[in-house]
């Protein structure tokens, strides 16, 4: 029996004249995610993507990879069954046995995309359901809340059989919404923010600020690992690592301590905007949540935004910490973010930061802290991150 993976498209089906662009990018991302399985075949029909592999391939690994591709609303392993209904019933009993032996109630749903097939959907449901009841006498039919649903999808030349599909990543294919630069720290928030914007179709790259010797090589490796976990969803990710020590020391020595954090964020934004311009990112992304720390009050955010020459997206701005942690667990970044290697934002943290600074006092303070010569001689390291490198 030939088994395939069926992928159902989500929001893409609502697109108009540019739908083909979305479908092409989704197909490209699928092919990238399945690069470890070079002999697979892919085809599309009526908002469904069919992926087949050589006989004997264990589908568990490609199935798991496809669950993380944005643009797919659901997916399932299915039997590519016979067009002959008598043969199909025998195949169904064999293929569905593991699932049906674990439940007591079921129903059948038929979808007849090929209208030339002689049996209509109600006939397929009735006849296939009756046959399965005979073969599995412990079962009863429950059309409202069945423990298992058997789907029979009639396509040209084949009938595909499967049980309940698994929810996919949803969203829009990465790359359909342009490109954004994520300010990636080692905490819980920024990886989640990057995930959420990638889900809306942004192609994500990332920038990280490190401060050796105040931050360790392990802190850098932690961020690389977070970038790699994000790349599972984006298929690839460029990471820019900025040596930030001299700038931080300069601010520490020349600015008022209570304004240090906001001034630091403004320098980060300046550098991030420059990197974004070089690589073609049209926005920045941060993991800020309103009021979470002193640099994330409305006053501090206003002072930070004044530095930027492009939009700053903050998908977590109205999210509380527990919600963020729950999402971090879901996308598998929680354990890595929990590692006790601090990032540069914790270096020289003021004891009493000003929570509602004015832009006027920030600008006055910056007149005493010219960092342009330090920024001009930065040597930024760029790494290409993929799930497999």
RASUL-V685135 format. One record per pair of residues at least 4 apart in sequence whose ideal C-beta (glycine too) atoms are under 7 Angstrom apart, sorted by sequence separation. I is the first residue (numbers start at 0). J is the second residue. D is the distance in whole Angstrom. If there is no record, write none. Layout:
I	J	D
I	J	D
//
This chain:
8	12	6
14	18	4
17	21	7
18	22	6
19	23	6
20	24	7
21	25	6
22	26	6
23	27	6
24	28	6
25	29	6
26	30	6
27	31	6
28	32	6
29	33	6
52	56	4
58	62	5
59	63	6
60	64	7
61	65	6
62	66	7
83	87	6
84	88	7
86	90	6
87	91	6
88	92	7
89	93	7
90	94	6
91	95	5
92	96	6
95	99	5
96	100	6
118	122	4
120	124	6
121	125	6
122	126	6
123	127	6
124	128	6
125	129	6
126	130	6
127	131	6
128	132	6
129	133	7
130	134	6
131	135	6
141	145	4
171	175	5
187	191	7
188	192	6
189	193	6
190	194	6
191	195	6
192	196	7
193	197	6
194	198	6
197	201	6
210	214	5
214	218	4
216	220	6
217	221	6
218	222	7
219	223	6
220	224	6
221	225	7
222	226	6
223	227	6
224	228	7
225	229	7
226	230	6
229	233	6
230	234	7
243	247	6
244	248	6
245	249	6
246	250	7
247	251	6
248	252	6
249	253	6
250	254	5
254	258	6
258	262	6
259	263	6
260	264	7
261	265	6
262	266	7
263	267	7
264	268	6
265	269	7
266	270	7
267	271	6
268	272	6
269	273	7
270	274	6
271	275	6
272	276	6
273	277	7
274	278	6
291	295	5
295	299	6
296	300	7
297	301	6
298	302	7
299	303	6
300	304	6
301	305	7
307	311	5
318	322	5
320	324	6
321	325	6
322	326	7
323	327	6
324	328	7
325	329	7
326	330	6
332	336	5
333	337	6
341	345	4
356	360	6
358	362	6
359	363	6
360	364	6
361	365	6
364	368	7
370	374	6
371	375	6
372	376	7
384	388	7
43	48	5
81	86	4
111	116	6
118	123	5
153	158	5
154	159	6
171	176	6
184	189	5
196	201	5
209	214	5
230	235	6
254	259	6
275	280	4
290	295	6
294	299	5
295	300	6
318	323	6
327	332	5
328	333	4
356	361	6
33	39	5
52	58	7
65	71	7
81	87	5
99	105	6
132	138	6
152	158	7
183	189	5
197	203	5
230	236	4
289	295	6
290	296	6
293	299	7
327	333	4
11	18	6
14	21	5
41	48	6
42	49	5
80	87	5
131	138	7
151	158	6
152	159	4
182	189	6
183	190	7
196	203	7
229	236	6
288	295	6
304	311	6
66	74	7
111	119	6
181	189	6
251	259	7
254	262	5
275	283	6
287	295	5
289	297	7
315	323	6
41	50	5
52	61	7
65	74	6
81	90	6
111	120	5
151	160	6
209	218	7
250	259	6
324	333	7
327	336	6
11	21	5
80	90	5
110	120	7
183	193	7
193	203	5
209	219	6
226	236	5
11	22	6
39	50	6
40	51	5
80	91	7
109	120	4
149	160	7
150	161	5
181	192	7
272	283	7
29	41	7
39	51	7
78	90	6
128	140	6
181	193	4
193	205	7
226	238	5
250	262	5
271	283	5
39	52	5
149	162	6
250	263	6
287	300	7
11	25	7
38	52	7
62	76	6
109	123	4
148	162	6
26	41	7
38	53	5
109	124	5
147	162	5
148	163	5
207	222	5
223	238	7
36	52	6
78	94	4
108	124	7
147	163	7
247	263	7
107	124	5
179	196	6
58	76	6
107	127	5
246	266	6
22	43	7
107	128	4
205	226	6
219	240	7
179	201	4
181	203	5
183	205	4
176	199	6
178	201	7
183	206	7
127	151	6
173	197	5
176	200	3
177	201	6
178	202	5
179	203	6
180	204	5
181	205	4
182	206	6
183	207	5
283	307	7
36	61	5
175	200	4
176	201	5
174	200	7
178	204	7
180	206	6
203	229	7
283	309	7
285	311	6
287	313	5
173	200	7
282	309	6
288	315	5
289	316	5
33	61	6
123	151	5
170	198	4
171	199	6
172	200	6
174	202	4
281	309	6
282	310	4
283	311	5
284	312	5
285	313	6
287	315	7
288	316	6
289	317	7
169	198	7
170	199	6
171	200	4
173	202	6
241	270	6
282	311	7
283	312	7
286	315	6
287	316	6
291	320	7
168	198	7
170	200	7
203	233	5
264	294	5
282	312	5
288	318	6
33	64	6
202	233	7
205	236	6
207	238	7
209	240	6
213	244	7
32	64	5
99	131	7
204	236	6
32	65	6
105	138	6
185	218	6
203	236	6
204	237	4
205	238	5
206	239	4
207	240	5
208	241	5
209	242	6
210	243	5
211	244	6
260	293	6
261	294	6
12	46	5
84	118	6
103	137	6
104	138	7
106	140	6
207	241	7
209	243	6
210	244	5
260	294	5
275	309	6
103	138	7
104	139	5
105	140	7
106	141	6
190	225	5
194	229	6
197	232	6
206	241	6
208	243	4
239	274	5
268	303	6
272	307	6
29	65	7
32	68	6
91	127	6
99	135	5
103	139	7
106	142	5
185	221	5
193	229	5
197	233	5
272	308	5
104	141	4
116	153	5
185	222	5
210	247	6
265	302	7
269	306	6
272	309	6
8	46	5
194	232	6
261	299	5
265	303	6
268	306	4
7	46	7
29	68	6
88	127	6
92	131	7
99	138	6
106	145	5
183	222	6
190	229	6
264	303	5
268	307	5
7	47	6
28	68	6
91	131	7
105	145	5
108	148	6
112	152	7
113	153	5
185	225	7
6	47	7
104	145	5
105	146	7
112	153	6
113	154	6
237	278	7
261	302	5
265	306	4
5	47	6
6	48	4
88	130	5
92	134	5
104	146	5
105	147	5
106	148	6
107	149	5
108	150	5
109	151	5
110	152	5
111	153	4
112	154	5
113	155	5
183	225	7
261	303	7
103	146	6
105	148	7
110	153	7
183	226	7
5	49	6
6	50	7
102	146	4
105	149	6
107	151	7
25	70	4
102	147	5
3	49	6
4	50	5
3	50	6
3	51	5
99	147	6
98	147	6
305	358	6
4	58	6
95	149	6
302	356	6
2	58	6
302	358	5
4	61	7
298	355	4
299	356	6
301	358	7
4	62	6
296	354	5
298	356	6
6	65	7
11	70	6
208	267	6
293	352	4
296	355	6
302	361	5
173	233	5
4	65	7
9	70	6
173	234	7
293	354	5
8	70	7
9	71	7
8	71	7
9	72	3
7	71	7
8	72	7
98	162	5
168	232	7
6	71	5
7	72	5
95	160	7
206	271	5
7	73	5
94	160	6
7	74	7
45	112	6
95	162	7
6	74	5
206	274	6
5	74	6
91	160	5
4	74	6
5	75	5
87	158	5
4	76	6
5	77	5
2	76	6
3	77	6
82	156	6
204	278	6
2	77	7
82	157	6
2	78	6
3	79	5
82	158	6
204	280	6
80	157	6
81	158	7
0	78	6
1	79	4
79	157	5
80	158	5
80	159	7
79	159	6
80	160	5
78	159	7
77	159	4
78	160	4
77	160	6
78	161	7
77	161	4
76	161	6
182	267	7
75	161	5
196	284	5
259	347	6
75	164	4
182	271	6
260	349	6
0	90	6
74	164	6
75	165	6
259	349	5
73	164	4
74	165	6
180	271	6
193	284	6
73	165	7
192	284	6
257	349	6
260	352	5
73	166	6
74	167	5
192	285	6
256	349	5
0	94	6
73	167	5
180	274	6
192	286	4
257	351	6
72	167	5
180	275	4
191	286	7
257	352	6
258	353	6
261	356	5
71	167	4
189	285	7
247	343	7
251	347	5
257	353	4
71	168	6
72	169	6
189	286	4
188	286	3
258	356	6
66	165	7
69	168	5
247	346	6
262	361	7
68	168	6
70	170	6
180	280	4
188	288	7
243	343	5
247	347	6
261	361	6
66	167	6
67	168	6
69	170	4
70	171	6
178	279	6
179	280	5
182	283	6
66	168	7
69	171	6
70	172	4
178	280	5
182	284	7
262	364	6
69	172	6
178	281	6
179	282	5
180	283	5
181	284	4
182	285	5
228	331	6
258	361	6
262	365	7
69	173	6
177	281	5
179	283	7
180	284	7
228	332	5
266	370	6
270	374	6
179	284	5
269	374	7
274	379	7
258	364	5
262	368	7
225	332	6
228	335	7
255	364	6
44	154	7
225	335	5
254	364	5
224	335	5
225	336	7
254	367	7
221	335	6
253	367	6
254	368	5
253	368	5
196	312	6
221	338	5
196	314	6
250	368	6
195	314	4
221	340	5
249	368	7
249	370	6
192	314	5
218	340	4
192	315	5
217	340	5
218	341	6
191	315	6
218	342	6
246	370	5
249	373	6
215	340	6
188	315	6
214	341	6
246	373	5
69	197	6
214	342	6
245	373	5
69	198	5
214	343	6
191	323	5
179	312	7
210	343	4
213	346	5
209	343	6
188	323	6
191	326	5
208	343	5
242	377	7
187	323	6
191	327	5
194	330	5
210	346	5
241	377	6
242	378	7
187	324	6
190	327	7
241	379	5
191	330	7
240	379	7
187	327	5
239	379	5
240	380	4
190	332	4
239	381	5
28	172	6
237	381	6
238	382	5
28	173	6
187	333	7
190	336	7
237	383	6
238	384	5
25	172	4
24	172	4
236	384	4
187	336	5
21	171	7
24	174	5
186	336	6
235	385	5
21	172	6
24	175	5
185	336	7
5	159	6
21	175	5
230	384	5
20	175	7
185	340	6
230	385	5
231	386	5
5	161	7
230	386	5
185	342	4
227	384	5
184	342	5
226	384	4
223	382	7
227	386	6
9	169	5
184	344	6
10	171	6
223	384	7
69	232	7
67	231	5
67	232	5
32	234	6
31	234	4
28	234	5
//
